[in-house]
Amino acid sequence: MKKGIVLEGGALRAIFSSGVCDALLEQDVMPDYLVGVSAGIAYGVSYISRQPRRNLEIVTRYAGDRRYMGMNNLADRHNRSYFGLEFVYDTIPNELVPFDYQTFAAYPGQVEAVVTNLSTGEAEYMPVPREDDKFLLLQATCALPLMFPIYHLNGQPYLDGGVADSIPYERAFQQGCDRVVVVLSKTRSYVRRPEKLQPVIERTYREYPNFCRAMARRAEQYNTCRERLFQLEREGVTYWFVDNEYYFKRAQIYGHFDDCERFAFFSRAVLAAPAQLDWAPDIIHCNDWQTALVPVYLLEERYRVPQLSNAHAVFTIHNIEYQGRYGEQVLQDVIGLDSSYFNEGMLAYFGDVNLMKGAILASSQVTTVSPTYAQELHTPFYARGMDGVICQQDGKFCGIVNGIDMDLYDPATCADLPEHYSAKDVSGKAACKAALQRAMGLQEDPYIPLIGCVSRLVGHKGFSLVTDALHDIMGLDVQMVVLGTGEWQYEEAFRNAQGQYPGRFAAHLAYSPALSNLVYAGSDLFLMPSVSEPCGLSQLIAMRFGSIPVVRETGGLKDTVPPYNKYTGEGRGFTFTNINAGDMVWVLREAAALYRSNKPAWRSLQKAGMTADFSWEKSAKAYEEIYGWVTGK
């Protein structure tokens, strides 16, 4: 059992955390892993060095000392910090209240501090050096914006870790902790407000736009993080993680030469865990080919491991295009199964091993991420060769639409928007449209329909339809914004279109979460012409932000976007059936015409999408029903 402790920052408020750590020391309780932010970890190292009341002594003796903190330190051009850096991080630990470096170095566990990378705006987690008498990392994690200089570690610029991850409890889980104690320095009722000095932040750190965006989102992310934490506490959920740095500490999750070996290891580890933890699962829910071996291994392991005797496997297909197909030689050498599994009733597939096929056959229930996609997988066009297997196993197939975080994607609170709005009052959406037009170099025009796309630019997303019909689309007297990366032919086509239609067409061939939210909020129409779309989330987010989707009727798009009926006013968007550029353009023309000519009908469409329930609650209840069917409980 790996125990972790997480320490929130909070300047002098972190003395509370120190008191908690002192109490743990009195009981001789030491974690296997400690991670902290800002003052939390700055004080937390005294816990690891087993020096109770050391932080209390420092605060009571020196908090009122001008050498410790004060505007005079900030005005000192050699210091440039509200705290006296040399006094706090050198004189105190090395002379006045000595730090026990030896005991700290002998601690057998892990100690990490969180810092925010200014270039990326993301949190990074660094091991606290055991022999650093200048405490540079601790200075960096405490470096409040505007109050500290920028710290450069390993050639990268850093400031306060609390900007990107104020309460890093998810990091503790990622590091393999089974039990985590989170010590907060703010009351349960606390709600962080947006940064009042954001304009000053924007000017001061203008060369670091990602950091500025992180500061703008800080309050929202902090409040969301606390709510998730309290929800975990209420639910009493325990998380276990499988880790192996050789297999999993890589830049990409998959796409490596040894993927089969990596995910075979993971699947074996999953089924080994219940015996080690003395825990008997009812359901093992697996997703896509990377976990497809779990149901296959379970066929035998349930008879060998008592804790697995009543376990059932549920397998979810998110995208059948990726099936985990390998040569027959991996069966024994890599997967560790004998040749009896290489047959048409299990893993054999046109002379190869197909992991997803095995999972479909071995699982008690198979789900997909929308009801329509579940039906589509019974046909050769969508099933990628697996239609025969799926039709054979039809009785255990069903589809459940994915959900979205309704709080995260809320135009009334989203920090990335210049003005907030809601289904009751959408007036703020006009400011978002103007901001998007300015950001993308489009002509500011509130009356012209603006089409947004946020997507991977790949074939199955239907972008061949868009590039083939681009001139016809622009002939509708519209503006268009494309955000995303993908296959070179689509990127090149959109680059050319930007030059051909200046002020009307813009492409940002990268991905930015902040800009994507602005596209959702600032666009009038949202185009998703997918050839196949198992579920799709972008159409759900777009509707949440009051952008009317134009989609092809496939998969989750068909299930979540009922078409507009001009006679009854019902619907949430515009749809077309055939994989045909002409049909797509015709529907876009109808949508643009409604935008220009019938504002009440348009507002009704917006309201229908913005008030629809796309939360995970509905989906979770559907999964609960499936678990009940499978287990008989």
C-alpha positions in Angstrom: 0.0 0.0 0.0 1.6 3.3 -1.1 0.6 6.3 1.0 0.8 9.9 -0.3 0.4 13.4 1.2 -0.6 16.4 -0.8 0.0 19.9 0.6 -1.8 23.0 -0.8 0.1 26.3 -0.8 -1.2 29.6 0.6 1.8 31.6 1.9 1.5 32.0 5.7 -1.8 29.9 5.7 0.4 26.9 5.1 1.4 27.0 8.7 -1.8 25.0 9.2 -0.4 22.3 7.0 2.7 22.4 9.1 0.6 21.7 12.2 -0.9 18.7 10.5 2.5 17.4 9.5 3.8 17.9 13.1 0.8 15.9 14.3 1.7 13.1 11.9 5.3 13.2 13.1 4.2 12.7 16.6 2.5 9.5 15.5 5.5 8.5 13.5 3.5 8.6 10.3 5.6 9.1 7.2 4.3 8.9 3.6 5.8 7.1 0.7 5.2 10.1 -1.5 4.9 13.8 -0.7 3.9 16.5 -3.3 3.2 20.1 -2.5 2.7 23.5 -4.0 4.3 26.8 -3.1 4.5 27.3 0.7 3.0 23.9 1.1 6.1 22.1 0.0 8.4 24.8 1.2 7.1 24.0 4.7 6.7 20.3 3.9 10.4 19.6 3.6 10.6 20.1 7.4 8.2 17.2 7.8 10.4 15.0 5.7 13.5 16.1 7.7 11.6 15.1 10.8 11.8 18.6 12.4 8.6 19.2 14.3 7.7 22.9 15.1 10.5 24.1 12.9 8.2 26.0 10.6 6.3 27.4 13.6 9.5 28.8 15.0 10.4 30.4 11.7 7.0 32.1 11.3 6.7 33.3 14.9 10.3 34.6 14.9 10.6 36.1 11.5 7.2 36.7 9.8 7.3 40.3 11.1 11.0 40.8 10.1 11.4 43.1 7.1 14.2 40.8 5.9 11.7 38.0 5.7 9.0 39.8 3.6 8.0 43.3 2.7 7.8 45.8 -0.2 11.4 46.8 0.5 12.5 43.4 -0.8 10.5 43.8 -3.9 12.0 47.2 -4.5 15.6 45.8 -4.2 16.8 45.3 -7.7 19.1 42.5 -6.5 16.2 40.7 -5.0 13.0 41.6 -7.0 10.8 39.5 -4.7 8.3 40.3 -1.9 10.3 37.8 0.2 14.0 38.3 1.1 15.3 35.4 -1.0 18.7 35.2 0.5 17.4 35.6 4.1 14.5 33.1 3.7 16.3 30.4 1.6 19.9 30.7 2.8 20.3 32.5 6.2 17.4 30.9 8.0 17.9 27.2 6.9 21.7 27.4 7.1 22.3 29.6 10.1 19.3 30.7 12.2 16.9 27.7 12.2 19.1 25.0 10.6 17.6 22.5 8.2 18.5 18.8 8.7 19.9 18.1 5.2 21.1 14.7 6.3 17.8 13.3 7.5 16.1 14.8 4.5 18.6 13.1 2.1 18.0 9.8 3.9 14.2 9.8 3.4 13.5 6.7 1.2 10.3 8.1 -0.5 9.6 10.6 -3.2 9.3 14.4 -2.7 8.0 16.5 -5.5 7.2 20.2 -6.0 4.9 21.7 -8.6 6.0 24.5 -10.8 4.2 26.2 -13.8 6.1 26.3 -17.1 5.6 29.8 -18.5 6.1 28.6 -22.1 3.4 25.9 -22.0 1.2 27.2 -19.2 1.2 23.6 -17.8 2.1 22.2 -14.4 5.4 20.2 -14.1 6.3 18.0 -11.2 10.0 18.0 -10.2 11.8 15.9 -7.5 13.0 18.2 -4.7 16.9 17.9 -4.7 18.2 16.3 -1.6 21.4 18.4 -1.4 20.4 21.9 -2.6 21.3 24.5 0.0 19.9 27.3 -2.1 16.4 25.6 -2.5 16.0 26.9 -6.0 13.1 24.6 -6.8 11.3 25.6 -3.6 11.9 29.2 -4.6 10.4 28.6 -8.0 7.3 26.8 -6.7 6.7 29.8 -4.3 7.3 32.4 -7.0 4.0 34.3 -7.1 3.4 36.2 -10.4 4.4 39.9 -10.2 5.9 39.2 -6.7 8.9 37.1 -7.7 11.4 37.0 -10.6 11.1 34.3 -13.2 13.1 31.2 -12.4 14.9 29.2 -15.1 15.4 25.5 -14.4 17.0 23.3 -17.0 16.7 26.2 -19.5 12.9 26.6 -19.0 11.0 29.6 -17.3 9.0 28.8 -14.3 6.7 30.5 -11.7 4.3 29.5 -8.9 3.1 25.9 -9.3 -0.3 26.9 -7.9 -1.1 28.6 -11.2 -1.5 25.3 -13.1 -2.2 22.8 -10.3 -3.0 24.2 -6.9 -4.0 20.9 -5.3 -2.0 18.1 -7.1 -3.9 15.1 -5.7 -4.2 13.6 -9.2 -0.4 13.5 -9.4 -0.3 11.4 -6.2 -2.6 8.9 -7.8 -0.5 8.9 -11.0 2.5 8.1 -8.9 0.9 5.0 -7.7 -0.5 6.1 -4.3 -3.3 3.9 -3.0 -4.2 6.2 -0.1 -3.9 9.9 -0.3 -4.2 12.6 2.4 -4.9 16.1 1.0 -4.2 19.0 3.4 -6.0 22.2 2.3 -5.1 25.6 3.6 -8.5 27.2 2.8 -11.9 26.4 4.3 -14.4 24.1 2.5 -16.6 27.1 1.7 -13.9 29.0 -0.1 -14.5 29.9 -3.7 -11.6 31.4 -5.7 -12.5 34.6 -7.7 -11.1 35.5 -11.1 -7.7 37.3 -11.0 -8.3 41.0 -10.5 -4.8 41.8 -11.8 -5.3 39.9 -15.1 -4.7 43.0 -17.3 -1.4 43.6 -15.4 -0.5 39.9 -15.9 -1.2 40.1 -19.6 1.1 43.1 -20.0 3.9 41.8 -17.7 4.0 38.3 -19.2 2.9 39.1 -22.8 5.7 37.0 -24.2 4.2 34.0 -22.5 0.6 33.8 -23.8 0.0 30.2 -22.5 0.9 31.3 -19.0 -1.5 34.3 -19.3 -4.3 32.0 -20.4 -3.4 29.7 -17.4 -3.8 32.7 -15.1 -7.1 33.6 -16.7 -8.4 30.0 -16.1 -6.9 29.7 -12.6 -10.0 30.4 -10.6 -12.2 28.1 -12.6 -9.7 25.3 -12.6 -9.1 25.6 -8.9 -12.8 25.6 -8.0 -13.4 22.6 -10.3 -10.4 20.8 -8.8 -11.8 21.2 -5.2 -15.2 20.1 -6.3 -13.8 16.9 -7.8 -11.8 16.3 -4.6 -14.8 16.7 -2.4 -16.8 14.4 -4.7 -14.1 11.7 -4.3 -14.3 12.2 -0.6 -18.1 11.8 -0.6 -18.0 8.7 -2.8 -15.1 7.1 -1.0 -13.6 6.1 -4.3 -10.2 4.5 -4.2 -8.0 4.5 -7.4 -5.2 2.1 -8.2 -2.8 2.7 -11.0 -0.5 0.3 -12.9 2.9 1.8 -13.6 6.1 0.8 -15.4 8.3 3.6 -16.5 9.9 1.6 -19.3 6.5 0.9 -20.8 4.5 4.0 -20.0 6.8 7.0 -19.4 6.6 8.1 -23.1 5.5 11.1 -25.0 2.6 9.3 -26.6 0.3 6.7 -25.1 0.5 4.4 -28.1 2.0 4.3 -31.6 5.2 2.5 -30.5 6.9 -0.6 -31.9 6.3 -2.6 -28.7 2.6 -1.6 -28.1 1.4 -5.2 -28.0 4.0 -6.1 -25.3 3.2 -2.9 -23.3 -0.6 -3.5 -23.2 -0.2 -7.2 -22.6 1.9 -6.2 -19.5 -0.8 -3.8 -18.5 -3.6 -6.3 -18.9 -1.7 -9.0 -16.9 -1.1 -6.4 -14.1 -4.8 -5.5 -14.0 -5.7 -9.1 -13.3 -2.8 -9.6 -10.8 -3.9 -6.6 -8.7 -7.1 -8.0 -7.0 -5.1 -10.9 -5.4 -2.4 -8.4 -4.2 -5.1 -6.1 -2.8 -7.3 -8.8 -1.6 -10.2 -7.2 -3.4 -12.9 -8.9 -5.5 -14.3 -6.8 -8.4 -17.7 -7.4 -9.8 -17.1 -5.6 -13.0 -13.9 -5.1 -15.0 -14.7 -2.4 -17.5 -12.2 -2.3 -20.4 -11.9 0.2 -23.2 -10.6 -0.3 -26.8 -7.9 -2.6 -28.0 -5.3 -1.5 -25.5 -7.2 -3.3 -22.7 -8.8 -6.0 -24.9 -6.6 -8.8 -23.5 -8.1 -8.4 -20.0 -11.4 -10.2 -20.9 -9.4 -12.9 -22.7 -7.0 -13.5 -19.8 -10.0 -13.5 -17.4 -11.4 -16.6 -19.1 -8.7 -18.6 -17.3 -7.7 -16.3 -14.4 -11.1 -16.4 -12.8 -10.5 -20.1 -12.0 -7.0 -19.5 -10.7 -7.5 -16.3 -8.6 -10.3 -16.5 -6.0 -10.8 -12.7 -6.0 -11.7 -13.0 -9.8 -14.1 -15.9 -9.5 -17.2 -13.7 -9.8 -15.8 -11.0 -12.0 -17.4 -10.1 -15.3 -15.8 -8.1 -18.2 -17.6 -5.3 -20.0 -15.8 -4.0 -23.1 -16.4 -0.6 -24.7 -15.5 0.1 -28.4 -14.7 3.8 -28.8 -13.4 3.5 -32.4 -13.3 0.2 -34.2 -10.7 1.5 -36.7 -8.0 0.5 -34.2 -8.3 -3.2 -33.3 -4.8 -4.3 -32.1 -3.9 -6.5 -35.0 -0.6 -8.3 -34.9 1.1 -11.4 -36.5 0.5 -14.8 -35.1 4.0 -15.0 -33.6 3.0 -12.6 -30.7 0.5 -15.1 -29.3 3.0 -17.1 -27.2 6.1 -15.0 -27.2 4.4 -11.7 -26.2 0.9 -12.3 -25.1 1.7 -15.5 -23.3 -1.3 -17.6 -24.5 -1.0 -21.1 -26.0 -1.9 -21.9 -29.6 -5.5 -23.0 -28.6 -6.5 -19.4 -28.6 -5.6 -19.0 -32.2 -8.9 -20.0 -33.7 -11.9 -18.4 -35.4 -13.8 -18.5 -32.1 -11.3 -16.3 -30.3 -8.2 -14.4 -31.6 -7.6 -15.6 -35.1 -8.4 -13.0 -37.8 -7.4 -13.6 -41.4 -4.1 -15.2 -40.3 -3.4 -12.5 -37.6 -4.1 -12.0 -34.0 -6.9 -9.5 -33.4 -7.1 -8.3 -29.8 -10.4 -6.5 -30.1 -12.1 -9.5 -31.6 -11.0 -11.6 -28.6 -12.4 -9.0 -26.2 -15.8 -9.0 -28.1 -16.0 -12.7 -27.8 -14.8 -13.0 -24.2 -16.7 -10.2 -22.6 -20.1 -10.5 -20.9 -21.3 -7.2 -22.5 -20.0 -5.0 -25.3 -20.9 -1.3 -25.5 -20.2 1.4 -27.9 -20.4 5.2 -27.4 -23.7 5.8 -29.1 -26.8 3.7 -30.1 -26.5 4.5 -33.8 -22.8 3.5 -33.8 -23.8 0.2 -32.3 -26.1 -0.4 -35.2 -23.6 0.8 -37.8 -21.0 -1.7 -36.5 -23.3 -4.4 -37.9 -22.5 -3.3 -41.4 -19.3 -3.8 -43.5 -18.8 -0.1 -44.2 -18.4 0.9 -40.6 -17.2 -2.3 -39.0 -13.7 -2.5 -40.6 -14.0 -6.3 -41.2 -15.6 -7.1 -37.8 -19.3 -7.0 -38.9 -19.5 -10.8 -39.0 -18.2 -11.1 -35.4 -20.5 -8.3 -34.2 -23.6 -9.7 -35.9 -22.8 -13.1 -34.3 -22.6 -11.4 -30.8 -25.5 -9.1 -31.4 -27.2 -10.0 -28.2 -24.5 -8.4 -26.0 -24.2 -5.2 -28.0 -25.7 -1.8 -27.0 -24.8 1.9 -27.4 -24.5 4.6 -24.7 -23.8 8.2 -25.7 -20.8 9.8 -23.9 -21.4 12.8 -21.7 -19.5 16.1 -21.2 -18.6 18.1 -18.1 -21.5 20.6 -18.0 -19.8 22.8 -15.5 -16.5 23.0 -17.5 -18.3 23.8 -20.7 -20.6 26.5 -19.4 -20.7 29.9 -21.2 -21.9 31.5 -18.0 -18.6 30.8 -16.2 -16.0 29.8 -18.8 -12.8 31.8 -18.1 -11.7 31.8 -21.8 -14.6 34.0 -22.9 -14.5 37.8 -23.0 -18.2 38.0 -21.9 -20.4 35.4 -20.3 -23.9 34.4 -21.4 -26.6 31.8 -20.9 -29.6 30.3 -22.5 -31.8 33.0 -20.9 -29.6 35.8 -22.1 -27.3 35.2 -25.1 -26.3 38.8 -25.6 -22.8 38.1 -24.5 -22.3 35.7 -27.4 -22.0 38.8 -29.7 -18.8 39.9 -27.9 -17.4 36.4 -28.2 -18.0 36.4 -31.9 -16.3 39.8 -32.2 -13.4 38.5 -30.2 -13.0 35.4 -32.3 -13.1 37.5 -35.5 -10.4 39.8 -34.1 -8.3 36.9 -32.9 -8.4 35.1 -36.3 -8.0 38.1 -38.5 -11.5 38.1 -39.8 -13.6 41.2 -40.7 -15.7 42.2 -37.6 -19.2 41.8 -38.8 -22.0 40.7 -36.4 -24.4 39.9 -39.2 -22.4 37.5 -41.3 -22.8 33.8 -40.4 -19.6 32.4 -38.9 -18.9 28.7 -39.3 -16.6 27.0 -36.8 -14.6 23.7 -37.0 -12.6 22.2 -34.1 -11.3 18.8 -35.1 -8.5 16.5 -36.1 -8.2 17.1 -39.8 -8.4 13.6 -41.1 -10.4 11.7 -43.7 -13.0 10.0 -41.5 -13.9 13.4 -40.1 -15.2 14.3 -43.5 -12.8 17.0 -44.4 -12.5 15.9 -48.0 -16.1 17.1 -48.3 -15.1 20.5 -46.9 -12.0 20.9 -49.1 -13.9 19.8 -52.2 -16.7 22.3 -51.6 -14.7 25.1 -50.0 -15.4 27.6 -52.8 -19.1 26.7 -52.7 -19.2 27.2 -49.0 -17.5 30.6 -49.2 -19.9 31.5 -52.0 -22.7 31.4 -49.3 -21.3 34.8 -48.0 -20.1 33.3 -44.7 -17.0 33.4 -42.6 -15.2 30.2 -41.5 -12.7 29.3 -38.8 -10.8 26.0 -38.7 -8.9 24.9 -35.6 -6.9 21.7 -35.5 -4.1 19.7 -37.0 -4.0 16.6 -39.1 -3.3 15.2 -42.6 -1.1 17.4 -44.8 -3.6 17.7 -47.7 -6.2 19.3 -45.5 -3.8 21.6 -43.7 -2.5 22.8 -47.1 -6.0 23.3 -48.5 -6.9 25.5 -45.5 -3.7 27.5 -45.7 -4.4 28.2 -49.3 -8.0 29.2 -48.5 -6.8 31.7 -45.9 -4.8 33.4 -48.6 -7.7 33.2 -51.1 -10.4 34.5 -48.8 -8.6 37.1 -46.5 -10.8 38.4 -43.8 -13.4 35.6 -44.4 -11.5 32.4 -43.9 -9.0 31.6 -41.1 -7.1 28.5 -40.1 -5.2 27.9 -36.9 -3.3 24.7 -37.6 -2.6 23.9 -34.0 -4.6 23.0 -30.9 -5.4 25.4 -28.1 -8.1 24.6 -25.4 -8.6 28.3 -24.8 -9.1 29.1 -28.5 -11.3 26.1 -29.0 -13.7 27.5 -26.4 -13.7 30.8 -28.1 -14.5 29.1 -31.4 -17.5 27.3 -29.8 -18.7 30.5 -28.2 -18.0 32.8 -31.1 -19.3 30.7 -34.0 -22.9 30.7 -35.2 -22.7 27.3 -36.9 -20.5 24.4 -36.1 -19.6 22.0 -38.9 -19.0 18.3 -38.4 -19.4 16.4 -41.8 -18.0 13.2 -40.4 -17.9 10.0 -42.5 -17.9 8.1 -39.2 -18.3 9.5 -35.7 -18.7 6.9 -32.9 -20.0 9.6 -30.5 -18.5 13.0 -31.0 -18.1 15.5 -28.2 -17.6 18.7 -30.3 -21.3 18.9 -31.3 -22.3 18.6 -27.6 -19.9 21.4 -26.6 -21.0 23.5 -29.5 -24.6 23.3 -28.5 -23.7 24.0 -24.9 -22.2 27.3 -26.2 -25.1 28.2 -28.4 -23.4 27.3 -31.7 -25.8 25.4 -34.0 -24.3 22.1 -35.3 -24.4 21.1 -39.0 -23.6 17.4 -39.0 -23.8 14.3 -41.1 -26.3 11.7 -39.8 -23.9 9.1 -38.4 -23.1 7.6 -35.0 -23.4 9.9 -32.1 -24.1 12.9 -34.3 -27.4 11.4 -35.4 -28.3 10.5 -31.8 -27.6 14.0 -30.3 -28.5 16.4 -33.1 -32.2 16.0 -34.1 -32.7 18.0 -37.3 -34.5 21.4 -37.4 -38.1 21.1 -38.5 -39.2 24.4 -40.0 -42.9 23.6 -39.6 -42.8 22.7 -35.9 -39.6 24.6 -34.8 -38.3 21.4 -33.2 -34.7 20.2 -33.4 -31.2 21.2 -32.3 -29.3 21.6 -35.6 -29.1 20.8 -39.3 -28.3 17.4 -40.7 -27.6 15.6 -44.0 -27.5 11.9 -44.7 -25.3 11.1 -47.7 -21.5 11.4 -47.8 -21.8 14.1 -50.5 -20.4 17.6 -50.6 -23.4 19.0 -52.5 -25.8 17.8 -49.7 -23.5 19.4 -47.1 -23.5 22.8 -48.9 -27.2 22.7 -49.4 -27.8 22.2 -45.6 -25.3 25.0 -44.9 -27.2 27.3 -47.2 -30.4 26.5 -45.3 -28.8 27.2 -42.0 -27.2 30.5 -43.1 -30.6 31.6 -44.5 -32.4 30.9 -41.2 -29.7 32.8 -39.3 -30.3 35.8 -41.5 -34.0 35.7 -41.9 -35.6 34.3 -38.7 -34.0 35.3 -35.4 -36.8 33.9 -33.2 -36.4 30.4 -34.8 -32.6 30.7 -34.5 -32.9 31.6 -30.8 -35.2 28.7 -30.3 -32.6 26.3 -31.8 -29.9 27.8 -29.6 -32.0 27.4 -26.4 -32.8 23.8 -27.3 -29.1 23.0 -27.6 -28.0 25.0 -24.6 -30.6 23.5 -22.2 -30.2 19.9 -23.3 -28.8 17.5 -20.7 -25.6 16.1 -22.1 -24.2 15.4 -18.6 -22.5 12.1 -17.6 -25.4 11.5 -15.1 -27.6 10.0 -17.8 -24.8 7.9 -19.3 -23.7 6.7 -15.8 -27.2 5.5 -15.1 -27.2 3.5 -18.3 -23.9 1.9 -17.4 -25.3 1.1 -14.0 -28.2 -0.8 -15.6 -25.7 -2.8 -17.7 -23.7 -3.7 -14.7 -26.9 -4.9 -13.0 -27.8 -7.1 -16.0 -24.3 -8.6 -16.1 -24.0 -9.3 -12.4 -27.6 -10.0 -11.6 -27.5 -7.5 -8.8 
